[in-house]
Amino acid sequence: MEKKLLHSPQQPIEMTDSEFAEMFLKHALTQFKKEKILKEIDKTLKEGNKARFLLLTEELKKIS
């Protein structure tokens, strides 16, 4: 019977340079979009624009 350890050492994940670059760029783009939406949310709160606020928070939920 083979024992499976919960915290056993993992095999290293091998990734090509292009896969790593793509992953990095996707992460950077997501962070950029989040920051942009958060700034817009702050602006809508100052303006009291509830409809725009609700749209932006839904958009933020989708990318988070």
N, C-alpha and C positions, 0 to 999 in steps of 0.2 A: 504494500500500500504506500503510495507516494504522499508525503506530507507537503502541504502548501503553506508556506509561511506568509503571514500578513505583511511583514516588513522585510521581505527578502530583497537582496540586491537586484536592481533592474538592469536589463540589457541596455547599453547606451543607444540612444536614438541617433541614427546616422541621417544626416541631412545634407543635401547639396547646397552649394553657395546660392544658387538661384532660389531654392526653396526657403532658405533662411532669409534672403533679401525680401522675398514676397511676404513672408510672415511678419518681418519687421515693418515693411511698408503698410501692410494692413493694420497693424497695431497703431502705427503713427497716425494714419488717416482717421482711425476710429477716435483716437484721443483728440485730434484736431476738431473733428465734428462735435464731440462732446463739449469741448471748451467753447466752441462757437455757439452751440445751443444754450449753454449755461449763461453766456453773456447776453444772449437774446432774452432769456427768461428773466434775468435781472432787469433788463430794459422794460419788458412788459409789466413787471411788478411795479416799477416806478411810475409807468404810465397808467396803470390800472386796467390794462387790456386783458380781461379775463379770457375771452375767446382765443386770443393768440397764445396766452399762457397755457391753456389746456392743449392746444395743438402741439406746442413745443414740448410739453412734458410727455405727451404720447410719443413723439418722435424720439425723445431721449430714452424712453423705456425700450423702444425697438432696437436701439443700437447698444444698449447696456447689457 
